[in-house]
Amino acid sequence: MAISAGLVKELREKTGAGIMDCKKALQENDGDLEKAVEWLRKKGMASAKKRESRETKEGLIEAYIHPGNRIGVMIEVNCETDFVAKNDEFKQFVRNMAMQVAAANPLVVNREDLSPEQIEKEMNIYKEQAKNTGKPDHILEKIAQGKLDKFYQEVCLMEQSYIREPERPVADVLSDVRAKIGENIKIKRFVRYQLGG
């Protein structure tokens, strides 16, 4: 089946995938746009892990002011190409991440961004709390580790529950967007301001 350039362009705009990938997806799915999108997503999921090591030098900085003007966020999200940076899906993801930071108030993007001193301080607090409950020494470490994992889920953006789908962590949402768009995407950094905070 001959696939028109217009249809390839439409699929590319919708997904951000490469021209040849779009053409192949349409050929594999007899020109059905929706099936081609799904085909690209499935293909993208498989190669999303490979993409994580690719450089991200393009992207967007989004500013978000929460209604009431008491909380403001600036976030930088990077991608590989300026084409993707202009993609509506990418822009919406960046906006949603700015809203996530405003609502959930993370401290860092990933747990690796926490200083060893912060982690040690938290762990010592949790061990002391566990000790004060009278639990046996051999399980204090396990209890403290469980509380530390909970701490990560509260303060690390990638481990937080996504505000739009609370049963999913932000990291899963990012993986979906990487797969759908077909590029490596990284949340680089953010700043959150709170009036009087």
C-alpha positions in Angstrom: 0.0 0.0 0.0 1.3 3.5 -0.9 1.5 5.8 2.1 1.1 9.5 1.4 3.6 12.0 2.7 0.8 13.9 4.4 -0.2 10.8 6.4 3.5 10.3 7.5 3.7 13.9 8.4 0.5 13.7 10.5 1.8 10.6 12.3 5.1 12.3 12.9 3.5 15.4 14.4 1.3 13.2 16.6 4.1 11.0 18.0 7.4 12.8 17.4 8.7 9.5 15.9 11.2 9.5 13.0 10.0 9.7 9.4 11.1 6.2 8.5 9.5 4.8 11.7 6.3 6.6 10.9 6.3 5.3 7.3 7.0 1.7 8.4 4.3 1.9 11.1 1.7 3.1 8.6 2.8 0.3 6.1 2.5 -2.3 8.8 -1.0 -1.1 9.7 -2.4 -0.5 6.2 -2.5 3.3 6.7 -4.5 3.2 9.9 -3.3 6.1 11.9 -4.5 4.9 15.3 -3.0 1.4 14.8 0.2 3.0 13.6 0.4 5.1 16.8 -0.1 2.0 18.9 2.5 0.1 16.9 5.0 2.9 17.4 4.2 3.0 21.2 4.8 -0.8 21.5 8.1 -0.5 19.5 9.1 2.5 21.6 8.6 0.7 24.9 11.1 -1.9 23.8 13.7 0.6 22.9 13.0 3.1 25.6 15.7 1.6 27.9 18.3 1.9 25.1 17.5 5.6 24.8 18.3 6.5 28.4 22.0 6.8 27.7 21.5 9.2 24.8 22.4 12.9 25.2 19.7 15.4 25.9 20.7 18.9 25.0 17.3 20.3 23.9 14.1 20.8 25.8 12.1 23.3 27.7 12.0 25.4 30.8 8.5 25.7 32.1 7.3 28.3 34.6 4.1 27.4 36.5 2.3 29.7 39.0 -0.3 27.8 41.0 -3.8 29.5 41.2 -3.7 32.0 44.1 -0.1 33.0 43.2 1.3 31.5 46.4 3.4 28.7 44.8 5.6 29.0 41.7 7.7 26.4 39.9 10.4 26.5 37.3 11.4 23.2 35.8 13.9 22.1 33.1 13.1 19.0 31.1 15.5 17.9 28.4 15.1 15.9 25.2 17.3 15.0 22.3 16.0 17.3 19.5 14.3 20.7 19.1 11.6 18.9 17.1 10.5 17.0 20.2 10.8 20.1 22.3 8.1 21.7 20.1 5.9 18.6 20.3 2.6 19.2 22.1 2.8 15.9 24.0 6.3 16.8 25.3 5.1 20.3 26.3 2.1 18.9 28.1 4.4 16.5 30.0 6.7 19.4 31.1 3.7 21.3 32.2 2.4 18.3 34.2 5.7 17.9 35.9 5.7 21.6 36.9 2.3 21.0 38.4 3.5 17.9 40.1 6.4 19.8 41.8 3.9 22.5 42.9 1.5 20.0 44.4 3.8 17.4 45.8 6.8 19.5 46.9 9.7 17.1 46.2 13.2 18.1 47.3 15.2 16.4 44.4 14.6 14.7 41.1 16.2 11.3 42.0 17.4 9.7 45.2 20.9 10.0 44.0 20.6 13.8 44.2 20.2 13.5 48.0 23.5 14.0 49.9 24.9 11.0 51.8 24.7 13.2 54.9 20.9 13.7 54.4 20.3 10.0 53.9 22.5 9.1 57.0 20.6 11.7 59.1 17.2 10.2 58.1 18.4 6.7 58.7 19.7 7.5 62.2 16.3 9.2 63.0 14.4 6.1 61.8 16.7 3.7 63.7 16.2 5.7 66.9 12.4 5.8 66.4 12.4 2.0 65.9 14.6 1.5 69.0 12.1 3.6 71.0 9.3 1.2 70.1 11.1 -1.6 72.0 11.5 -3.8 68.8 14.4 -6.3 68.9 17.7 -5.1 67.6 17.9 -7.5 64.7 14.9 -5.9 63.0 15.7 -2.2 63.6 17.7 -1.9 60.4 14.8 -3.4 58.4 12.3 -1.0 60.0 14.6 1.9 59.4 15.1 0.9 55.7 11.4 0.7 55.2 10.9 4.2 56.6 13.8 5.4 54.4 12.1 4.0 51.3 8.9 5.9 52.3 11.0 9.0 52.7 12.3 8.6 49.1 8.7 8.3 47.9 7.9 11.6 49.5 11.0 13.7 48.5 12.2 12.3 45.2 10.2 13.5 42.2 10.7 10.3 40.2 9.4 8.1 43.1 6.4 10.2 44.0 2.9 9.1 43.1 1.9 11.0 40.0 -0.9 13.5 40.9 -3.0 12.6 37.9 -2.7 8.9 38.4 -1.8 8.3 42.1 -1.3 4.5 41.6 1.7 5.2 39.4 5.1 6.7 40.2 6.4 9.6 38.1 9.2 7.4 36.8 6.6 5.2 35.0 4.9 8.2 33.5 8.3 9.4 32.2 8.9 5.9 30.7 5.6 6.1 28.8 6.4 9.5 27.4 9.9 8.4 26.3 8.4 5.4 24.6 5.6 7.4 22.9 7.9 10.2 21.7 10.8 8.0 20.9 13.6 10.0 22.5 15.4 10.1 25.7 13.8 12.6 28.1 15.2 13.7 31.4 13.9 15.9 34.2 17.0 17.9 34.8 16.1 20.2 37.7 13.5 22.4 39.3 13.0 25.2 41.7 9.8 25.6 43.8 8.9 28.9 45.5 6.3 29.2 48.2 5.1 32.5 49.5 6.4 33.0 53.1 8.2 29.6 52.9 
